[in-house]
Amino acid sequence: MASDYSLIQKPLSELIADEIKQWIWNKDLDYGERLLETDLAEKFDVSRSTIREALKILEGEELIISKARKGTYVATFTEKDLIEINELRTLLEARAFLQALPKLEDKHFDDLEAIIERMKQGVKRKDWNELFNLDMTFHRYLMDLSDNSRILKIYDSLQVQIRTALMHLDEYYSSFDAFYQEHKELLDILKTKDADKVKESIINHIGYVEEKLLGSI
């Protein structure tokens, strides 16, 4: 009930920004596609000022770019962008995972197992969008356990870009099951609580993602 109430209290511009974000992640909007305020205002049946507020939110998350006298477009990630995103992601997650490691208890592993199980169901449904969302849930759960507020603040600013970069990764995984197995193996290594193995695993995990993302350009 509380979550429903918070959703109702969310400003309309944020709800619209979230919806446009889902369009991008679902590939209903592609990189470089133009966004027209008038079309969006008509589609959502709101004022153009509300649409401008929503677009400003997305611009702050670097999902869209506004070009003077040219219009507003879905951002295109260059090779340099993807390399920078993954370099920063590797630094943040490797450090945060190691900080979280001593705090991991049975209840935390149960929660992580539940996420992995949901991934398994997503594999059966062949739903890449769900799998990528669960990927972010899995990693964010461990980030939160680090209890490092500054790392989390930087990670928050990067999280939407990470999720957006993943949207074309589906074409480069050999199978749905390979994606699931990769995360299951990561969890198994976390259970060893071996810091060196965990650090190596997360670096390799993100490195694999970076390799595939760069291949998608």
Secondary structure as GFF3:
##gff-version 3
##sequence-region A 1 217
A	DSSP	alpha_helix	2	9	.	.	.	ID=ss1
A	DSSP	alpha_helix	12	25	.	.	.	ID=ss2
A	DSSP	beta_strand	34	35	.	.	.	ID=ss3
A	DSSP	alpha_helix	37	44	.	.	.	ID=ss4
A	DSSP	alpha_helix	48	60	.	.	.	ID=ss5
A	DSSP	beta_strand	64	67	.	.	.	ID=ss6
A	DSSP	beta_strand	71	74	.	.	.	ID=ss7
A	DSSP	alpha_helix	79	100	.	.	.	ID=ss8
A	DSSP	three_ten_helix	101	103	.	.	.	ID=ss9
A	DSSP	alpha_helix	106	125	.	.	.	ID=ss10
A	DSSP	alpha_helix	128	145	.	.	.	ID=ss11
A	DSSP	alpha_helix	149	165	.	.	.	ID=ss12
A	DSSP	three_ten_helix	166	172	.	.	.	ID=ss13
A	DSSP	alpha_helix	176	192	.	.	.	ID=ss14
A	DSSP	alpha_helix	195	215	.	.	.	ID=ss15
###
